[in-house]
Amino acid sequence: MDLYLYPVEAGGRTGPVRLGWGCPCTRDRSVDEGWDGYPLLERAMMPGERRRLGFVFLCREEAVQALGSTDRFYLWEGRWIGEAAVVR
């Protein structure tokens, strides 16, 4: 996945995400259905940063079915804080 955390001025987080952090991921900008996703971080990632990395989902099969059929998914933390492009 190519993860992009929105910068603070675009409504993103005010601080970094760290190892063990996760949030709901959705296939579109609705919060009707989402899957808890955890980016495989080796070090902290700051708002505005882009990085290629893997993700782990708690409901792996459901998430792969839903998010695998799209080219992009969105990260929700009370607001939209980022997006990830699916790399095939």
N, C-alpha and C positions, 0 to 999 in steps of 0.2 A: 504494500500500500504506500502511496505517496501522501503522507499526512501533512496538512497545513493547519496550524493553529492561528486563528484570526488575531490580528494585533489588537491591543487594548482599545485604540481609537475606533476600531470597527466593531466593537462590542465583545471582543474576546476576553479571556481570563486576564486578571490583573497580575498573576504570578505564574511561575513555571509549573509544568506537570512533571512528576517524578516517578521512578520505578514503583510499580504497584498501583498506580492511579488508573482509574477506569471511569467510564460514563456510558449512558445509553447512546446507542448508534441507530440511526433511522435511514431508510432508503430515500426519503424525501423530507421536505421541511415541515413535517407534521409530527406530532408526538403521539399519534394514535397507536403506533406499534414500534417497539424498539428492542434492541438486544444489548445486554451489557458487554461492552468491549474493552479490552485492556491492551494498549499498545506495548510492544516489547521494546522498552526503552533501555538503553545502556547508560544514559546520563540524562539529566534534567533537560527539558525542552521548553523554550521560552515562547510566549505569545509572538506571533509574526514569523516564526521559524517554520521551515519546510524540511521534511526528512522522510526518507524511504525506510520502512520498517514493517515488521509483521504485527499481527493482531491475534489475540486469543479471545474467544467469545464463550461465555458461560453456557449458553445453549448452542453449542457449536453447529449441529446439523441444521437447526432452524435458521440460525444467522447466515450460514453459508448458502442455504437455499434462497433466502430473501435478498441478501446483499450481493450474492454472486450473480444475480440476474441484472444488476445495475452497474454502471461505470463509476459511480460515486456514492458515498454515503456521508451523513452529517452527524456531528457530535453535539449532544445536548447536555447542558449543565445549568438548567434554569433559564438558559438562553442558548442560541447557536454559537458555539465557541470554535468550531473548526469543521473541516471536511477532509475526507480521504478519497483519493482516486484509486480504483482497483487496477492493479498492474497485472496483466496477463502475459 
